Amino acid sequence: MAQVRPVFYVSDGTGITAETIGHSLLTQFSGFSFLTDRIAFVDDPDKARAAAARIRTAGEQYGVQPIVVNSCVDARLSTILGDSGALMLDVFAPFIGPLEHALGQPRQAHVGRAHGMVDFDAYHRRIEAMNYTLAHDDGVGLDYAEADVVLVGVSRAGKTPTCVYLALHHGLKAANYPLTDGDLDGERLPPRLAACRRKLFGLTIDPQRLHQIRQERQPDSRYARLETCRREVQAAEAIFGVERVPVLSTTHASIEEIASRVLSVLGLQRVMF
């Protein structure tokens, strides 16, 4: 049985930074059942004491030392959190000293800068990208002149969540086009995609996994049958091969991994911070 270990992501802001870094660290260890909890907006001593009490209680409940991934910029709050008896992992501590030395000035502690609306132009671009992506989801809008990328694949191959991620995290106008029976009966891409072929990226998936996903959505339907999934995936992959569309299997890939590969292969770069 895996050992239970409570883990807390504590921040004076949203806690997204602490959680992202903490999750990356924890994936390096096996044999544990990590019970994670994010405590956000711990921005005064009273909240820090309440958080410390919550962390201490978890340690007593499971009989182990809790782990705290802390991104509070106020050292006083970090000291209070340390009274919980947890193992304290300060997100910023290893880097602040070297940066201060290299830049020749002390840091200015600002809460919420990493995920706040610091750059209004960048935020506006991200909202525009999200609106575009929602309007061009699943072949609804077919004018791809403004698109940065168009994901192509059979239904339920992971196109929509990847597009939303690209829009939200990278500010890219990401559209997606589902290959239907009419498209798959031919051996070439649909003519409507010809004008944007340099923006195309194909997503494929293992037929067995696709069958499982579709079975959850439309149980025992023709759409979900394994033979249907096999036929559609085979036809889509054949088209990608003939048209030389870059393609990635989403079977075992996370949305973050898919998005990163799309950005790399198509040479897309959009700085949002």
C-alpha angles and dihedrals in degrees: 000000000000116000113249116232123177114222125190127196105204125186143159086224134035095315092228093122094049092046094048094050093040093051091051090052096047093052087068091068129068133191094051135103103215114203102202128197129176118216107190134187096026091162105145137043095257092056090045091053091048090050091048090052091050091050092046091051091053090052091052092046095055098030094234137101109268121228120232122195101197129195099168110135095203109086091205091062091048090053091053091048089051089062087073089078092238127140101262118215109185110204095205104034099085092052108037096072096050091044093050089051094047095044095041097230139083120255122262108225109229122172120222098006094130095060103017128105095267096140108043093186092055091047091051091050090052092052090048090050092050092050090049093049093051091048091051099043122133095356095304094129115034101184103102099171092113096039120117091198137004117205115209129193147108121297115290096015092125102268100132100048090046092051091049090050092049091050097044099042103029104025092236123151098235121182128180134208122201116217106230131193091271092053094044094052089069128064097229138060117276110271091241089067096051094087092057102037092129088061095051126112122175126220121199133175140196108273092228091054091045089052090054093050094047092044089060091050101041109010118213093355127139086246090060099042115122092231090054091051092048093049094048095046092047092050093046093049090049090054092048089052095049093045094041093233112166109247139191132190112235094193096108100009126107121228089253091054093048092049092048092051091049091051092047098046096044093041094237120160127174120167110210100175 
